[in-house]
């Protein structure tokens, strides 16, 4: 696995142009948005709803890329590909990896805030 | 620019809004496609930046609906997505998206792509403006064309326009009436084949080619036998039609129907000829009449036997000369003469000899009177003659009478000597009228007869008892 930054805020800072509350707000919104999507993945996987898994993974990938949560984006991307293959075991492994990344990212988010 | 931002991811929505506002754009954000549609329905946006995958109505469907509803406006559609497959990009562009940007977006790239959007929208606006201008211009041209077309159609002179190959393009109502052909019957037909019968098409064809070669023909006289068989006299004028490069691309032909005028001219010519021949005939008749009148006058004024003026002529002459006497105070004399013993010629030699004597005496008198200006000798009746001598005094008249007497006496007479007696009178203020004037001469003649014949006597010289 490529060693990616958990949280690369370079682009967010460029956009914020020194607006710290804005950065905090974006990261809060990110966290709020990812949590339920991540939670829904297990249910979808249990029901073999690979379309829902893929959709959820895609959302996480897009949102993570935008804020600079590169590890999250990379793992969400792998899950999206796994959902396409409709392999339940592979998908389950990718979901675990994603949760693992999320925990680490949340620690980073806490630090950033 | 006014931008509608459609993004279901709150973090992305916040960051994009911030990025766009920092560039001075007016941004309205929404988290789903359905709300975006409502906003687009209410107000206009120059640019839509939309996420692709969204719940309910995704970015692709939104783009499709927007494009379908657009009429005179254009909204630039930038699709922003995490989908970075080649086929995804193609699909978005096929559905009407103008551009694609893969997440995560970079500020510089976003700004660059929006500048492209600005350029395209500005061009689109210019195209729209030009389109409106073109439409207005087109309307003006259409109106102008319609007006010219109506004017052409309504011209009272038969007019035709032809293309460069001589085909009929326009054919006005007056032409329809002249050639008895509707415009749809002649449209795109070679002109010379429609206006005259094939037998006479040569001149029509020559005229057509002259017209399309750019010749400016003015009122060329043309007798045109129509297909119906009717013959019309036309004055044909042509005017070249030129394009913007001044090249001749066709011609207008105008026909003035002068058939009626030509018929009138012909009638007038015929009538003039009739009048001329009548005039000649009349002139001839007048000449004949004059000759007859002259002959009649001569007969009326001449004595048939001697050819001398008769008594009537003498009277007219005397009356005329008397007026001259009164007006101008000129002298006037008359001589009365009688052939001596004429009766015995008839008795002794017959009437034919008597007539011959009269003719010979007349001939002598005619010769002598020719020397007297304005003088005449007339037969007075029987064997009597009378001489009028204008401008002659008593002595001049007496002298002339003597010449006459001698003329008769000295003439060669085959039967026996012929003599004549003479009485002369000259006008003076004591005489009251013609009758008295003649009576005076007669008295002098009578005295000459009584006094031995073959002599001349003037009334003034008569003895008192004789006067």
Interface residues (C-beta under 8 A of the other chain):
Chain A: X11 X12 X14 X15 X16 X17 X19 X22 X25 X26 X27 X29 X30 X32 X33 X55 X58 X59 X61 X62 X63 X65 X66 X67 X68 X73
Chain B: X8 X9 X10 X11 X12 X14 X15 X18 X19 X22 X51 X53 X81 X82 X83 X103 X104 X105 X106 X107
